[in-house]
Amino acid sequence: APGRVAPSLGLAGDTEQVPGLPLSAEAMKINQDTVLRGKKVTLVPYTAAHVPRYHEWMQSEELQRLTASEPLSLEQEYEMQRSWRDDADKCTFIVLDSERWPGQAEENSMVGDVNLFLTNAEDLTVGEIEIMIAEPSCRGRGFGKEATLLMMAYGVRKLGITKFEAKIGQENEASICMFKKLHFKEVAVNSIFQEVTLRLDVSDQERQWLLEQTNHVEEKSYAELKQPAGVLDT
């Protein structure tokens, strides 16, 4: 869930450039016009238009528990969306069902979100990744796996990420299992927070595997795809 447990490194506010920072901090905001279209899911930038539906999801006690989140007011949710748009240490996409969008309204095609954030001011090549498939009917269908692969490949190609971490509640066995299938290894268990930390170092071999897994993905312009359906070239 965007921003709810993501610590900020204070790398940037609304500034265009942060002198002296490596690529990843500079690049975290470059997805504002990026669409990543896979077979099952399409990733689009998180905009204010997505907030009401997102806020509706996060009223769910189950999702609050799985994402270690506190319920926010609608206005707080809008503020959180702005921080994901503006901060140089956060990158987020809304996950849409590729069968529904383009075609149907985005809010009716939303199934979850995927996030990447920088948590180590000493090493900006480490990205912590989160995935949430909020729509119950869309779970267990490979949506989360593809969305995570798309975000990981994007992080490696565009953001300079070479190490991924995922922190998952111990009870969330499905998510832990999915990350292990994506070659993550369990490296720590926090019994106080009942949380498991998994990690993947992107070797040359892992990078090659990741790019092969996502070689079907098309990168498009969000502004162009949001045009009326009649002028879409799809």
C-alpha positions, 0 to 999 in steps of 0.5 A, a space after each residue: 500500500 503506497 506510503 503507509 509503511 514506506 520510510 522517506 529518505 527525504 531525498 526530494 520534495 518538488 525539486 526537479 533535480 537533487 545534486 549529487 545523487 545516483 541515478 535511482 534517486 533522480 529517476 524514481 519520478 520518471 514513471 509519470 507518463 509510463 505505461 507498462 503493458 503485460 499479458 495479464 496486467 498493465 501498470 499505470 502511474 498512480 494519479 489523483 483519479 485513482 484515489 477514491 477507489 484506492 481509499 475504498 479498498 483500504 477500508 478492508 480490515 483484511 488489507 489493512 492487516 496484510 499491508 500493516 496499514 492504518 486506515 487513512 481519511 480520503 484527504 490523507 489518501 490524496 496527500 499520500 498519492 501526492 507524496 508518491 508522485 513528488 518524492 524522489 525515493 518512491 515509485 508506484 504504479 496502479 495495477 490494471 486488468 489488461 483485459 479491461 483497459 484500455 476500453 473500460 474506465 480505469 477505476 473499474 479496471 483497477 486490481 491493485 498496486 505495486 511500489 518500489 522505494 529506497 530505504 537505504 540512504 547509503 545504498 540507492 541501488 537497494 529497492 524495497 518492493 511491495 505488491 497488493 492485489 486488492 480485488 479478491 476476484 483477481 487473486 490467484 490468477 498470476 496478476 501479482 506475479 506479473 506486476 512484480 516482474 514488470 516493476 522489478 524489470 523497470 527498477 533494474 532497467 530504469 532506476 539502477 536497482 541491483 538488490 530487491 527486498 520484500 517485507 511480508 507479514 508471516 501470515 501472508 503465505 501466498 505472497 511469501 511463496 510468490 516472492 520465493 518463486 521469483 528467486 527471492 531468499 528469506 534473510 530475516 524474520 522479525 518476531 516483534 512485527 511478525 514479518 519476514 524479509 526476503 532479498 534478491 541480488 540481481 546478478 548478471 544471470 538474474 538480470 538476464 532471467 528477469 529481462 526474458 520473463 518480461 520481454 513481452 512487455 510494451 512501454 507506452 505513453 500514459 497521456 496517449 493511451 488516455 485519449 478516447 477509445 476511438 483514436 486508440 491504436 490497439 
